[in-house]
């Protein structure tokens, strides 16, 4: 083994170990500053994250909340919403209340028809009878020129009609009255004639008819009896009303009278009359006579 060297000149004492330098080359003061800076940066980042989260949370909460009511406008600034094409603003249903009863529709009833009436009145015949003045609706005269001669109002429209004649039938000139007319047909006028027609024997006579309706009308018959009892019967074709009248004459002189038939029917129809010999007296040709009729 090699020999140890001997150290000369001074005494070797214990050696001091030099402090190791920091690995990062920083001293203690710099190290502390670096740590504090890092901590501050980390803290700032944490605070930034927390603040961002808080702001985001508040924004989400505000989105879910209904918007705050705007301040109430002043009374003069209130404007009603206009009705646009979207229609009316629906309103809440009010509390139910009893609805008023619907008015009943008026019931229209046809007017009540007038009652059927027939009345006969007898009166004396004046000395002169103007048929055209009295018969404003129609008039008829019998016997001017013969047994079957009939003169009538040319504008009367044949309202007064005679039924089928019965035999025997005669023309007479026995009437104490005179009958005049104008506007007649086939004889235009007469200044006065006492003529008429007559029949004889029980059951023989004449039948007549005239229009009837809801308007009252009067048919006047100029009749006579000669040694007979004549009977006039009037009846409506619509309705059950009727009436009768007798004219009795025991002698062979012609007794005349006006038999006025006033009538009204519940609807359109006819008044039907029969003037017949109800009884004949003596052995002669007793019967009834017919001179004229007027309608108004």
Secondary structure as GFF3:
##gff-version 3
##sequence-region A 1 296
A	DSSP	alpha_helix	28	64	.	.	.	ID=ss1
A	DSSP	three_ten_helix	75	77	.	.	.	ID=ss2
A	DSSP	beta_strand	117	123	.	.	.	ID=ss3
A	DSSP	beta_strand	128	130	.	.	.	ID=ss4
A	DSSP	alpha_helix	131	134	.	.	.	ID=ss5
A	DSSP	beta_strand	138	142	.	.	.	ID=ss6
A	DSSP	beta_strand	150	153	.	.	.	ID=ss7
A	DSSP	beta_strand	161	162	.	.	.	ID=ss8
A	DSSP	beta_strand	170	172	.	.	.	ID=ss9
A	DSSP	beta_strand	178	181	.	.	.	ID=ss10
A	DSSP	beta_strand	184	185	.	.	.	ID=ss11
A	DSSP	beta_strand	190	193	.	.	.	ID=ss12
A	DSSP	beta_strand	196	198	.	.	.	ID=ss13
A	DSSP	beta_strand	205	212	.	.	.	ID=ss14
A	DSSP	beta_strand	217	226	.	.	.	ID=ss15
A	DSSP	beta_strand	228	236	.	.	.	ID=ss16
A	DSSP	beta_strand	242	249	.	.	.	ID=ss17
A	DSSP	beta_strand	255	264	.	.	.	ID=ss18
A	DSSP	beta_strand	269	280	.	.	.	ID=ss19
A	DSSP	beta_strand	287	295	.	.	.	ID=ss20
###
